[in-house]
């Protein structure tokens, strides 16, 4: 990691598990969705199965082996087959996305930090999420005012860690990659992707865990979003 703290003119910030409490939102949305499932298994067990399937499919999507459109339904198709039940995966997906778009749980200090940074730098929100979900939550949370631009992978046809995603952020902020700090929770999508695109990187870890040794190491690691204030220039 770098010694000392650089100051940046721009920030590319991830959404899920960086600004939004995605685990809480996902769990609640799934519990509402699975009310219609004809399964005798406890809802908590169904959720565990779903999250395992979902995480694996997102990794497959990052490698460009499936599209985000396929992912939406496939995760429920796999779950239904695993449970050996009859259910419409397409309708389950629609319900899940609708419910998820309503959840606006923010991580500690997210709003105050976004407000602070927006007064001192250009901020771009960059997410691999699904448009209806991310746009819905961002609007309901009222945080869109803090961002110069919002980049959603589904809308531009490119997902992190593809360098083109990060190039789009630099272009929309009118800054060079070295003037932007990329902040996110994913070692593969956020840190490795941004590093390869020439950005400095900051891994946000809200709960204790060790950064994978086999991944490109981040320039900075923070456990409290308020630490991001140290990377912004002072107001003149």
C-alpha positions in Angstrom: 0.0 0.0 0.0 1.0 3.6 -0.5 2.5 5.5 2.4 0.8 8.8 3.1 -2.4 10.0 1.6 -2.7 11.5 -1.9 -5.4 14.0 -2.8 -7.7 13.4 -5.7 -9.8 15.5 -8.0 -12.2 12.7 -8.6 -13.7 9.6 -7.0 -15.2 6.6 -8.7 -17.3 4.9 -6.0 -19.0 1.6 -6.0 -22.7 1.2 -4.9 -23.4 -2.2 -3.3 -21.5 -2.8 0.0 -19.7 0.5 -0.4 -22.6 3.0 -0.1 -25.6 0.7 0.2 -26.1 -2.1 2.7 -26.7 -4.6 0.0 -26.9 -7.7 2.2 -29.8 -6.3 4.2 -31.6 -5.2 1.1 -31.1 -8.4 -0.8 -32.2 -10.5 2.1 -35.4 -8.6 2.7 -36.2 -8.5 -1.1 -35.6 -12.3 -1.4 -37.8 -13.1 1.7 -40.6 -11.2 0.1 -40.1 -12.9 -3.2 -39.9 -16.4 -1.8 -43.3 -16.1 -0.1 -44.8 -17.5 -3.3 -42.4 -20.5 -3.5 -44.0 -23.9 -2.9 -41.1 -25.1 -0.8 -41.1 -26.6 2.7 -37.5 -25.4 3.4 -37.1 -22.5 5.8 -36.8 -19.1 4.2 -33.3 -18.7 5.6 -32.1 -21.9 4.0 -33.6 -20.8 0.7 -31.8 -17.5 1.0 -28.4 -19.2 1.6 -28.9 -21.3 -1.5 -29.8 -18.2 -3.6 -26.9 -16.1 -2.4 -24.5 -18.9 -3.3 -26.0 -19.3 -6.8 -26.1 -15.5 -7.2 -22.5 -14.8 -6.3 -21.2 -17.5 -8.6 -23.2 -16.1 -11.5 -22.0 -12.6 -10.9 -18.4 -14.0 -11.1 -19.3 -15.7 -14.4 -20.7 -12.4 -15.7 -17.6 -10.5 -14.8 -15.7 -13.0 -17.1 -18.2 -12.1 -19.9 -19.5 -15.7 -20.1 -23.2 -14.7 -19.5 -25.0 -11.4 -19.9 -26.6 -9.5 -17.1 -30.0 -10.1 -18.8 -29.4 -13.9 -18.6 -28.2 -13.6 -14.9 -31.5 -12.0 -13.8 -33.5 -15.1 -14.6 -30.9 -17.8 -14.5 -30.3 -17.5 -10.8 -33.9 -18.3 -10.1 -34.1 -21.0 -12.7 -31.2 -22.7 -11.0 -32.8 -22.3 -7.6 -36.1 -23.8 -8.8 -34.3 -26.8 -10.3 -32.3 -27.3 -7.2 -35.4 -27.3 -5.0 -37.3 -29.6 -7.4 -40.3 -27.3 -7.5 -42.4 -25.7 -10.2 -42.2 -21.9 -10.4 -41.9 -19.2 -13.0 -38.3 -18.0 -12.8 -39.1 -14.9 -14.9 -41.9 -13.8 -12.5 -39.7 -14.5 -9.5 -37.0 -12.3 -11.0 -39.4 -9.4 -11.6 -40.7 -9.5 -8.1 -37.2 -9.7 -6.6 -35.9 -6.7 -8.7 -39.0 -4.7 -7.9 -38.6 -5.3 -4.2 -34.8 -4.7 -4.2 -35.3 -1.4 -6.0 -37.3 -0.1 -2.9 -34.5 -0.8 -0.4 -32.4 2.2 0.4 -30.4 1.1 3.4 -27.2 3.1 3.6 -23.9 2.0 5.2 -22.7 4.1 8.2 -21.7 7.7 7.3 -22.3 7.2 3.5 -24.4 10.2 3.0 -22.3 12.6 5.1 -19.1 11.4 3.2 -20.7 11.8 -0.2 -21.8 15.3 0.8 -18.3 16.1 2.0 -16.6 14.8 -1.1 -19.1 16.4 -3.6 -18.1 19.8 -2.3 -14.4 19.2 -3.0 -14.2 16.8 -6.0 -16.1 15.2 -8.9 -17.8 12.0 -7.9 -19.0 9.2 -10.3 -21.0 6.3 -9.0 -20.0 3.2 -10.9 -21.9 -0.1 -10.4 -22.3 -3.5 -12.0 -25.8 -3.6 -10.7 -29.1 -3.8 -12.6 -30.5 -0.5 -13.9 -34.0 -0.8 -12.4 -32.6 -1.6 -9.0 -29.8 0.9 -8.9 -31.7 3.8 -10.4 -34.7 3.1 -8.1 -32.6 3.0 -4.9 -30.5 6.0 -5.8 -33.5 8.1 -6.5 -35.4 7.0 -3.4 -32.3 7.6 -1.2 -31.9 11.1 -2.7 -28.2 10.7 -3.2 -28.2 11.4 -7.0 -27.4 15.1 -6.2 -23.9 14.2 -5.1 -22.8 12.6 -8.4 -21.5 14.2 -11.5 -22.5 11.0 -13.3 -23.9 7.5 -12.5 -22.6 4.6 -14.6 -24.6 1.4 -14.5 -23.1 -1.6 -16.4 -26.4 -2.8 -17.8 -26.9 0.6 -19.4 -23.5 0.9 -21.1 -23.0 -2.8 -22.0 -19.7 -3.0 -20.1 -19.1 -4.4 -16.6 -16.3 -4.0 -14.1 -13.5 -5.2 -14.3 -13.4 -4.3 -18.0 -11.0 -1.4 -18.5 -13.7 0.3 -20.7 -15.9 0.7 -17.7 -13.2 2.7 -15.9 -12.3 4.6 -19.1 -15.9 5.8 -19.2 -15.7 7.1 -15.7 -12.5 9.1 -16.5 -14.1 10.5 -19.6 -17.3 11.6 -17.8 -15.3 13.2 -15.0 -12.9 14.9 -17.5 -10.0 13.7 -15.5 -7.0 11.4 -16.0 -7.1 8.0 -14.3 -4.3 9.0 -11.9 -6.4 12.0 -10.7 -9.2 9.6 -9.6 -9.5 7.3 -6.6 -11.6 4.2 -7.2 -13.4 3.0 -4.1 -15.1 -0.4 -3.7 -15.5 -3.6 -1.9 -14.7 -6.1 -4.6 -11.0 -7.2 -5.0 -11.7 -8.4 -8.6 -14.2 -6.0 -10.0 -13.2 -2.8 -8.2 -9.5 -3.1 -7.3 -8.0 -5.2 -10.0 -10.2 -3.6 -12.7 -9.3 -0.1 -11.7 -5.6 -0.9 -11.2 -5.3 -2.2 -14.7 -7.1 0.9 -16.0 -4.5 3.2 -14.3 -6.5 4.3 -11.3 -5.3 4.4 -7.7 -7.5 2.1 -5.6 -9.1 2.0 -2.2 -10.6 -1.2 -0.8 -13.5 -0.5 1.6 -14.0 -3.2 4.2 -17.0 -2.7 6.5 -16.5 -6.0 8.4 -13.2 -7.6 9.4 -11.6 -9.8 6.7 -8.2 -10.3 5.0 -7.6 -9.0 1.5 -6.9 -12.0 -0.9 -3.1 -12.5 -1.2 -3.5 -13.7 -4.8 -5.2 -10.5 -6.0 -3.6 -7.2 -7.0 -3.2 -5.2 -3.8 -5.1 -2.0 -3.3 -3.2 1.3 -2.8 -5.3 2.0 0.4 -7.6 0.0 2.7 -10.2 1.7 4.8 -12.8 0.3 7.3 -14.7 3.5 7.8 -16.1 5.6 5.0 -15.2 8.8 6.9 -11.5 8.0 6.1 -12.2 9.0 2.5 -12.3 12.6 3.6 -8.5 12.5 3.9 -8.2 11.9 0.1 -10.1 15.1 -0.9 -8.6 18.6 -1.3 -9.5 21.3 1.2 -12.0 23.9 0.1 -10.2 27.1 -0.8 
